[in-house]
Amino acid sequence: MKRILNCLAVLVFLFLASCSREPGQARSPALNPLAQRAQNVTIIRDDFGVPHIYAKTDADAIFGLLYAQAEDDFKRIERNYVWAIGRLAEIEGEEALFSDLRARLYMTHDEAKAAYAAAPDWLRALCDAWADGLNYYLQTHPEVEPALLTRFEPWMPMFFSEGSIGGDIESIPLKGIEAFYGDERSLESLPATAPVADGAAEPTGSNGFAIAGKLTRSGNAMLLINPHTSFYFRGEVHVVSEEGLNAYGAVTWGQFFVYQGFNEHTGWMHTSTYVDFMDEFIEEVSLDNGRLSYRYGDEQRPVEVSEVTLKYKDGDTVSARTFPMYHTHHGPVTHMLDGKWVATRINWDPVNALQQSFIRTKQDGHEGFRAMMDIRTNSSNNTVYADSQGNIAYYHGNFVPRRDTRFDYSKPVDGSNPGTDWQGLHAVDETITLLNPENGWIQNCNSTPFTAALEFSPKKEDFPDYMAPDAESFRGIHAVRVLTGQSDLTLDKLIEIAYDPYLPGFEQLVPGLIEAFDESGQQYTNLAPAIDVLRAWDLEVSADSVAMSLAHFYVTRYRAEGVNPRGLKGMDLINYFGTDSPHEERLQLFAATVSDLAADFGRWDTPWGEINRFQRLTGDIELPFDDNAPSLPIAMASGRWGALASFGAKRYPGTKRIYGSSGNSFVAVVEFGDRVKAKSLLAGGQSGDPASPHFDDQAQRYADRQFKDVAFYKEDVTRRAKRTYHPGEP
């Protein structure tokens, strides 16, 4: 009996010790199931810090993937989920409440838990592994102090299921939600704001090129993966299991699937789409006997009314506000127009979206990839595809609601008319697709699909307008030009094409300015030296180009200050400034540009590389920039002007130079054959920690366009290994 009591005492002691550990302190491996799980995972960091995760099962591989991501940039993972699950105001204060409300309007935490519970067993296992990997990171890193989330739950991925930058829910303006739920006002009743210049923000998006084997030296298909996102939005990873997972590429921080990348046999590149995948329905709401209802045909339907209490940071304390939430069968009410309630419907199917995003990474040929597309939840993106069987393909969108073409869905429609309802989804074969066009290449640069493959492109007249309202872009024009006539392509040649320095956005703007000067007489003779620089320019960006500096600041000023009498946008507006705008306006704005360059940099003829810079000083999500701190010259330009290799740069408080914060981020070129070959480049480096050697070890490579060889096969990974460990090991 004494021996039994002693054994019980030891067990009680061990139990209490494990329960009383400090927050974040790991338990003994013998008592810690996460530590035991970690032994099933091996992480190999290569010479650029890229994590290669190996495990027997998909779930264990995901456990290791999230652990490795947390090592590289936990704060970005946490920030993504704080935003996604609607708790941002608890960090950022009351001004973020309507972001949180928007998230909860589309899914409450209870609904997310129910979605997780209803998911297939294999998907729940991945979600469990996702949470375990992040929680084990926190257990083994007690020095890390989360801003809010001290524990991750397996239902949280339901809120963040697709991976794109600027996803569906972000298309719903917060000002409408704030006006309706905060003040019960219509949008048109809000105080007038200053007009915003067309496309004032740097355009996001991406380039995707797929090349058939008949145009390559090896005879193998190739793929360019060139997302244009905010820098450090995604990390570079390689995740492998013995259940068929072997995916390499870019992962959005905190997600468990490679979003843009490749495996041994297939590659996928997403570009932002303009397919109409969301609609606004004007509801005819009435209040009878204290109950809200809305008209739908000949019936009155009850408005679904619920409420949510949201916490927010209030100085050093936490306060809370309770909001009602209103839903019709069209979706949540998001704003008012002309005093009428408007419900906004988007794709919200998190279980299927997560399944599609993960299944995509495991396909070994086009047949399986095409079958995966039938899930139809990839709503905000186009897909450019290539594989080891030599196929190249393109899918313009994926989630495309079927609509009655009598109605104009580019504007809010009458929700009381049943005819405006979505009529299911278009089958993939009904949407805009391409497979192995005869010209041998496919391109998409967030532009119209009707120029994706020369004369072999889809035909506009074959599809309803809502399937492809996408306009042409200068990048799309540029892509067609550089791909036309190509042959004997190698990976290095594909990189060269992807960085072609020509800028078609200036083809009409610059000659139009020169024409205005030549016809101006004597009034602007002081501009002659600057005009002569532009007159001699080949419209190519380079670090030593003075013309690039002049052109960039001239058109930037013109877009902000020039008169736009026709309400033009995009390419049409820039070309108008070169062809039809008043000559005097062109010359006045150019004179101001030359004067400002001289004032800001001591000389008007400052080379582009002295102005356009790459700088990474801290691991902060909102980066600081400093003209007095080290930075690198970048011979790239904004995608707005047609630069394929986009570098979105602007001034920041206290700077004269402009610093890049978006554009080319993760870039890869891939060749599929008996063995996959790839090269990649990441802005800055893999780690968000300034103390890491991989914080900026790719910065000079980024400036020099010096891609690294991807270590894909185990023997290459092992040869380049700098650290091999199980999660949790120092």
Salt bridges, closest charged atoms under 4 A:
ASP46 OD2 - HIS52 NE2 2.97
ASP47 OD1 - ARG720 NE 2.95
ASP58 OD2 - LYS362 NZ 2.64
ASP60 OD1 - ARG37 NE 2.72
GLU71 OE1 - ARG45 NH2 2.97
GLU71 OE2 - ARG723 NH1 3.78
ASP72 OD2 - ARG45 NH1 2.92
ASP73 OD1 - LYS75 NZ 3.30
ASP73 OD2 - ARG76 NH1 2.95
GLU90 OE2 - ARG87 NE 2.75
GLU92 OE2 - ARG79 NH2 3.48
GLU94 OE2 - ARG321 NH1 3.46
ASP121 OD1 - ARG124 NH2 2.50
ASP132 OD2 - ARG37 NH1 2.86
GLU153 OE2 - ARG151 NE 3.27
ASP183 OD2 - ARG185 NH2 3.18
GLU202 OE1 - ARG640 NH2 3.84
GLU236 OE1 - LYS708 NZ 2.98
ASP276 OD1 - ARG403 NH2 3.47
ASP279 OD2 - ARG403 NE 2.63
GLU280 OE2 - HIS335 NE2 3.69
GLU283 OE2 - HIS330 ND1 2.66
GLU284 OE2 - ARG295 NE 3.11
GLU299 OE2 - ARG301 NE 3.51
ASP374 OD1 - ARG370 NH1 2.65
ASP404 OD2 - ARG406 NH2 2.74
ASP421 OD2 - HIS329 NE2 3.14
ASP421 OD1 - HIS330 NE2 2.64
ASP429 OD1 - ARG370 NH2 2.83
GLU430 OE1 - ARG402 NH2 2.67
GLU430 OE1 - HIS426 ND1 3.20
ASP470 OD1 - HIS396 NE2 3.00
ASP488 OD2 - ARG217 NH2 2.98
ASP492 OD1 - LYS679 NZ 2.67
GLU496 OE2 - LYS493 NZ 3.53
ASP500 OD2 - HIS478 NE2 2.67
GLU507 OE2 - ARG481 NH1 2.48
GLU515 OE1 - HIS583 NE2 3.83
GLU515 OE1 - ARG586 NH1 3.85
ASP518 OD1 - ARG535 NH2 3.06
GLU519 OE1 - HIS583 ND1 3.51
ASP532 OD1 - ARG535 NE 3.52
GLU561 OE2 - ARG557 NH1 3.20
ASP580 OD2 - ARG566 NH1 3.35
ASP596 OD2 - ARG557 NH2 2.09
ASP600 OD2 - ARG651 NH2 2.71
ASP600 OD1 - LYS656 NZ 3.20
ASP605 OD1 - ARG603 NE 3.09
ASP697 OD2 - HIS694 ND1 2.79
GLU715 OE2 - ARG675 NH2 3.15
ASP716 OD1 - ARG719 NH2 3.38
